[in-house]
């Protein structure tokens, strides 16, 4: 049987729903503002004319990165595991496969 919901519980539940909605709206506004600010900064940086004598390789790299970010392309996905750990796992699996194949071959020839 279901538990009888008291007025206090119902009120608390409704208040929590309202609070969650407000938080979500607040987050969306912040996200939108951040996106707008970022676009403005990117536009300013890409339109800025750097003095060619002081223009170094790093400046060019930064501007190139700014352009790609502006277009939304070439995003580097962050790997969940560090590369070294990933490589170790790959190597271990590869060795395990070889070991299994050897065992199967030995079993076939011995029988």
N, C-alpha and C positions, 0 to 999 in steps of 0.2 A: 504494500500500500504506500502511496505517495505521502510525503511529509506535508503537513499543512503549512503553507507559506504565510508567515505573519506579515502584518503591514510594514513593520520595521524592516524585515528582510527584503520585501518587495521594493520599498523605498530605497534601500541601500543599493539594490541591484540596478534600479533605474538610474540612480545617481552615478553609479560606476559606469554605466553605458554612456551617459551624457559626458562624463569626464573623459572617457576614452575617445569619443567623437571630437571633443574639443582639442585633445592632444594631437589627434590625427590631422585636424585642420591646421593646427599650429605648425606641425612638422612639414606639411605640404607648402605652407606659406614660406617657411624658412628655406626649403629646398628650392622653391621658385626664385626667391630672392638671391640665393647663392648662385643659381644658374645665370640669372641676369647679370650679377656682378662679375661673374667669370667671363661672360661674353663681352662685357664692356672692357675688361682688362685685356682680353685677347685682341680685341679690335685696336685698342690703343697701342699695344706692343707691336702688332703687325704693321700698323700705319706709321710707326715711329721711324724716322730716317736716322740711321746711325752714321756717324762720321766714318768715312771709308778708311781713313788712316788708322783709326782706333778699332776698326772692325776686326775682331779676332776670330779664330776658328770656333771658339766656344760660343761667341755671339751668334754665329751662323747656325750652329747646332741648336741653340735655344730658339732662334726664330723659326727654324725648320720644325721643331717640336711644337711650337705655338701654332703654326699653320696646320699641322696634322691634327692637333687637338681641336682646332677650330672646325675642321672638316669632320671631325668625329671618327677618323680612321686610324689605323695602325695602333690600336690599343693593345698593350702588352698585358696578357692575362697573368695574374699572379698565381703561381702554382701553390697548391695547398701544402705540398711537401717540399723541403729543400732539395735541390738538384742532386746533391751527393747521396742523400738518403734514397731518392728515387732510383738512382743508378745502381746502388747496392741491391735494392729490391729486384731490379731487372736482372742483374747478374745472378742473384741467388735463384730466381725462377728459372733462368736459362740453364744453370748447372743442374737444378732439380730435374728439368725435362730430360737432359742428357743422361743423368743417372737412371731415370725411369726407363728410357729407351734401352740402355745397356742391360738392365735387369730383365727386360722383356726378351731381348735377343738371347741372353744366356738361358732363360727359361725355355725358349723355343728350341734351342740347340740341344739342351740337356734332356728334353723329353722325347 
